[in-house]
Amino acid sequence: MTSATPGDHHGPSGLPSDADLLVVGAGPAGAAAAAHAARRGLDVVLLDAATFPRDKTCGDGLTPRAYSAMQHLGMGDFLADRPVIRGLELNGWGRRQQVAWPSSTFGPVGSAVSRWELDDAIRRFAVARGARMVEGTKAVGVQITGGRIESVTVERGGERSAIAVRNVIVADGVRSGLGKSLGREWHRDTAYGVAARSYAASDRSDAEWMGSHLELRGPDRELLPGYGWVFPLGDGTVNVGVGALATGRRPASMALRPVLEHYARMVSDEWVLTGTPERIASALLPMGGAVSGVAGANWMLIGDAAACVNPLNGEGIDYALETAELAVAMLDDEADFTAAWPELLRREYGPVFAAARRAAGLLTMPKTVPVLGRPGIRSAALMSTVVRVMGNLLTADDSDLIARAWRGAGTAASRFESRPPFS
């Protein structure tokens, strides 16, 4: 693919008139894709409806897999003065276990950075490598000829213009407005997530462990099909949040705000919270590849837009960074991404997503939680496996017994699913 000189072609509106690659969405997935593509010499336009920095509902945690992906991207210096997280502090049924991140190819540490800061940093990194950033501009439609996107219609300040493109990467998040216009469909028959997060001042903001409560109870002490977290940000604050699992048959009926406020009170002494939760925000999360229509002739969905999110805990930053690199690599090799991209996603993530989706489906039934959780929290070996699964630390290349068993369960589950991941 040839490339043009960045910045030398604009339309009457001042917006770019064309690009080798248009990346829609400047979160971690989109910004990382723009950085990888610009590094390869492509003329890249990175477009987002927001003006940065901007907030994003998230737990803000970086697992070792995400930490490793950030370093691979070239942002090791950014992480140098961030919190060093050694593992999870798991709580439930009167027990507590500190479980270090299991040994893996990703290294022994993670971190935590607010999305306000993280997303802007990756975006600026992409721009420094040559991507052209367009903020405050929304992609509202496409013009397709012969199955290929010829141009993308964008809107800014009430005015519309078109950007001619060779390829498009769609990274516009969980709702994926552009993806929906291209045929993306979210299937809620498998588990999805609902979550709320807040920030609170804490005298333990420099802790080396992420807090995770597997026994989540509401204000009336009822057991809920979810979990709570406290992630230390190292800046005098912690991210406090709650998440729950649901399916189309068993939707989450809890009111998240009172559950989060109750949870914050519950962990207040443990985490030495010196203030009440602020900036409460919530989100729905398609997970485990529970979307179809993730690619066309010259476009691909990545990250959250492709539901590349762990069905057991909502973690997706690592998958966002990985799918960004995978998609850019495919630009060199494929003339048509329609079948090749979902097939690649299924090879990389299909078995682990299918297994996690089946497990998450069981956990939407509240009675299942104590049956599995009460004996599980007493076993260090089992909790280490739980952390490995929740931390996305199983890969297609792992060959140990646990990895093979988890992938085997996922492969078996896929055979009985009416709709495997990404289909």
SVG drawing of the C-alpha trace seen along z (x, -y; Angstrom):
<svg xmlns="http://www.w3.org/2000/svg" viewBox="-35 -26 46 57">
<polyline fill="none" stroke="black" stroke-width="0.4" points="0.0,0.0 1.3,-3.4 1.0,-6.4 0.7,-10.1 2.5,-12.8 0.5,-13.4 -1.2,-16.8 -1.0,-17.9 -4.6,-17.1 -7.6,-18.9 -11.1,-19.7 -12.9,-23.1 -13.9,-22.3 -10.3,-22.0 -10.8,-18.3 -8.7,-15.7 -10.1,-14.8 -8.5,-11.4 -6.3,-8.9 -4.7,-5.5 -6.3,-4.4 -9.1,-6.1 -9.3,-4.9 -12.6,-5.8 -12.3,-6.1 -9.2,-7.2 -9.4,-5.0 -6.6,-2.5 -7.6,-0.3 -7.9,-3.0 -4.9,-5.1 -2.7,-2.0 -3.8,-1.0 -3.0,-4.5 0.4,-4.4 1.2,-1.0 0.0,-2.1 1.8,-5.4 5.0,-3.6 4.6,-1.5 4.5,-4.7 0.8,-4.9 -1.1,-8.1 -3.4,-7.7 -6.3,-9.9 -7.4,-9.2 -10.9,-10.5 -13.0,-10.8 -16.2,-12.5 -14.8,-13.7 -12.2,-16.3 -9.3,-14.9 -8.6,-14.4 -12.0,-12.8 -13.3,-10.3 -14.3,-6.7 -16.1,-4.3 -13.6,-1.7 -11.9,0.0 -8.6,-1.6 -6.6,1.6 -3.8,2.8 -3.2,6.5 0.3,7.9 -1.0,8.6 -2.0,5.0 1.2,3.8 3.2,5.9 1.2,4.7 1.9,1.1 5.6,1.8 5.4,3.5 3.7,0.5 6.6,-1.6 5.1,-3.3 7.3,-1.7 8.5,-5.2 4.9,-6.2 4.5,-3.3 7.8,-3.9 6.3,-6.1 2.9,-4.4 1.8,-2.1 3.3,1.4 0.6,3.9 1.7,7.4 -1.6,9.2 -5.1,9.4 -6.3,9.3 -9.3,11.6 -12.1,11.4 -15.2,13.4 -17.0,15.5 -14.9,14.4 -11.6,15.1 -8.9,13.1 -6.0,14.2 -3.3,12.2 -2.6,13.9 0.4,12.7 0.0,12.6 0.7,16.2 4.0,16.6 3.4,16.0 5.0,14.6 3.6,11.2 5.8,10.6 5.0,10.3 3.5,6.8 0.5,4.8 -0.5,1.2 -3.5,-1.2 -4.0,-4.5 -7.2,-6.5 -8.6,-6.4 -8.7,-10.2 -4.9,-10.0 -4.2,-6.7 -6.3,-7.3 -4.9,-10.8 -1.4,-9.5 -1.8,-6.7 -3.5,-9.2 -0.6,-11.7 1.8,-8.8 0.1,-8.0 0.2,-11.7 3.9,-11.8 4.4,-8.9 2.7,-10.7 -1.1,-10.1 -3.3,-13.0 -5.7,-13.6 -9.2,-15.0 -11.1,-15.6 -14.7,-16.7 -15.8,-15.0 -18.2,-12.1 -18.3,-9.5 -22.0,-9.3 -22.1,-7.2 -20.3,-5.5 -20.4,-5.4 -19.9,-1.8 -19.2,-0.8 -18.8,2.8 -18.8,3.9 -15.9,1.5 -16.1,-1.7 -15.1,-4.5 -15.5,-7.3 -16.7,-8.0 -19.1,-10.9 -18.1,-12.9 -19.8,-15.7 -18.4,-18.6 -20.2,-21.7 -23.3,-20.8 -21.4,-20.5 -20.7,-17.3 -17.9,-16.3 -16.4,-13.1 -13.0,-11.5 -12.0,-9.2 -10.3,-6.0 -8.5,-2.9 -9.2,-1.1 -11.1,-1.7 -10.5,-0.4 -13.6,-0.9 -12.7,-1.3 -15.6,-3.4 -16.3,-1.4 -19.0,0.8 -21.9,-0.9 -20.0,-1.3 -22.3,-3.6 -20.3,-3.3 -20.0,0.5 -23.8,0.7 -24.3,-1.2 -22.0,1.4 -24.0,4.3 -22.5,5.1 -25.0,6.8 -24.7,7.4 -26.1,10.8 -27.3,10.7 -28.0,14.4 -24.5,14.9 -23.3,13.1 -22.7,9.4 -21.6,7.0 -23.1,4.0 -20.7,2.0 -20.3,-1.3 -17.2,-3.0 -16.3,-5.9 -13.2,-7.6 -12.5,-8.1 -9.6,-9.7 -7.6,-7.0 -4.6,-6.8 -3.8,-3.4 -3.6,-4.7 -0.1,-3.4 -1.0,0.2 0.6,3.0 -2.5,5.1 -5.8,4.7 -8.8,5.3 -11.4,7.7 -14.5,8.9 -16.0,12.0 -18.9,11.9 -20.9,8.8 -23.9,7.9 -26.4,5.1 -27.6,2.7 -30.2,5.3 -27.4,7.9 -28.8,9.9 -26.1,11.8 -25.7,10.4 -24.2,12.1 -21.2,9.8 -18.1,8.5 -16.5,5.4 -13.1,3.9 -10.7,1.3 -7.8,0.3 -5.1,-1.9 -4.0,-4.7 -1.0,-6.0 -2.2,-9.6 -4.1,-9.8 -7.2,-8.1 -8.6,-4.7 -11.0,-3.5 -14.0,-1.9 -16.5,0.1 -19.0,2.9 -19.8,5.1 -22.5,7.7 -23.1,10.3 -26.4,10.7 -27.9,12.4 -30.9,11.7 -32.8,14.4 -31.4,13.1 -31.0,9.4 -29.2,7.5 -32.0,5.9 -29.9,4.2 -29.6,0.4 -25.9,-0.1 -25.5,-3.4 -26.8,-2.3 -24.9,1.0 -21.7,-0.9 -22.2,-3.4 -22.9,-0.5 -19.8,1.3 -17.7,-1.8 -18.9,-2.0 -18.1,1.7 -14.4,1.2 -14.0,-2.2 -12.0,-1.1 -9.9,1.5 -8.9,-1.0 -8.8,-4.0 -11.2,-6.0 -11.2,-9.7 -14.0,-10.8 -17.3,-9.6 -17.4,-8.1 -17.3,-10.8 -17.7,-10.8 -20.0,-7.8 -20.5,-6.5 -21.9,-3.2 -21.8,-1.2 -23.0,1.9 -20.3,4.2 -20.7,6.7 -18.2,9.4 -16.5,12.6 -16.9,11.8 -20.7,11.7 -21.1,9.6 -21.4,10.4 -20.5,8.3 -17.0,7.4 -15.5,7.0 -16.1,6.2 -14.0,5.9 -11.8,3.0 -12.9,2.5 -12.5,4.2 -13.9,3.8 -11.4,4.0 -11.3,3.8 -14.6,3.1 -16.4,2.6 -15.7,6.2 -16.6,7.3 -13.1,8.3 -13.7,8.2 -13.1,10.9 -16.6,12.3 -15.6,12.9 -14.5,9.4 -14.9,6.9 -11.2,6.5 -10.5,5.3 -7.6,2.9 -5.1,5.7 -7.4,7.1 -7.8,3.5 -4.0,3.1 -3.6,6.6 -6.4,6.4 -5.0,3.0 -1.7,4.6 -3.3,7.6 -5.6,5.5 -2.8,3.3 -0.7,6.3 -3.6,7.6 -3.6,4.5 -0.4,5.7 -1.6,9.2 -5.3,9.3 -7.3,7.7 -10.6,8.6 -11.1,8.8 -14.7,10.0 -13.8,13.6 -10.2,13.3 -10.6,11.0 -13.3,12.9 -11.4,16.1 -8.3,14.6 -10.2,13.4 -11.6,16.8 -8.2,18.4 -6.7,16.0 -9.5,15.7 -12.4,18.0 -11.7,21.0 -11.0,18.8 -13.9,16.6 -16.3,19.5 -15.2,21.1 -15.5,17.8 -18.9,17.1 -20.2,20.5 -18.7,19.9 -20.1,16.3 -23.5,17.6 -23.5,19.9 -22.5,17.0 -25.5,15.0 -27.5,17.4 -26.9,16.1 -27.2,19.5 -24.1,20.6 -21.9,18.0 -21.6,19.3 -21.5,22.9 -18.3,22.1 -17.0,19.2 -17.1,20.4 -14.8,23.5 -12.8,21.8 -11.6,18.9 -10.1,21.4 -7.8,22.9 -4.6,20.9 -4.1,23.1 -7.7,22.6 -7.5,18.8 -4.2,18.7 -6.1,20.2 -8.9,17.8 -6.5,14.9 -4.9,16.3 -8.3,16.5 -9.5,13.1 -6.2,11.5 -6.4,12.7 -3.2,14.5 -4.1,17.6 -2.9,17.5 -3.2,19.7 0.5,20.5 0.3,21.8 0.7,25.6 0.4,26.3 -2.5,28.5 -4.6,25.6 -4.3,23.8 -5.1,26.9 -8.1,27.7 -9.5,24.2 -9.1,24.1 -10.5,27.6 -13.6,26.5 -13.9,23.5 -13.6,25.6 -16.2,28.0 -18.5,25.2 -18.2,23.6 -19.4,26.9 -22.7,26.6 -23.2,22.9 -25.6,21.7 -23.4,18.7 -19.7,19.1 -17.6,15.9 -17.5,13.3 -20.3,15.0"/>
</svg>
